[in-house]
Amino acid sequence: MSLIDVAREFLMAVKHELDPSTTRKGEVIQSGQFEFTLLTPSHIQFAKYGRGPGRMPPVDPLLKWVQDKGIQFDGLTQEGTAWAIAKSIEKRGTKNYVPNAPNALDEALTKHYRTFGERMLNAFAVEIQGEIFKDTPPFPREIKFGI
């Protein structure tokens, strides 16, 4: 397995760690010949660990969610429903709020770092060894000593 394959698998493992927290899933894209980028939803921290009371969340993403789910409170438009939800979150926070929660992305990266770090080192060693010995055999076929 090549170094680039291991890097892709590492980011996919991180993505799969975060994906259950939100309906909008992350994406791993190849952004260069030897470069991958993990795109996560901007609200991944709040999706995983909630939001505490005190600040109103942005209404536009809530409006999109309300529209996607077909939610509408009695006597309100969907926009009004999104505003009501945002105001409720501002006042009470969300049910899944975890005070002093770790950073969700850092947590996922750290969880998979050791496993994939070792695999990356092994893949790197194989690729470097291939480059070092590509023009010469690793061991001489015949050894002569003279006196």
Buried (B, 14 or more C-beta within 10 A) or exposed (E): EEBBEBBBBBBBBBBEBBBEBBEBBBEBEEEEEEEBEBEBBEBBBBBBBBBBEEEBBEBEBBBEBBBEEEEBEEEEEBBBBBBBBBEEBBEEBBEEBEEEBEEBBEBBBEEBBEEBEEBBEEBEEEEEEEEEEEEEEEEEEEEEEEE
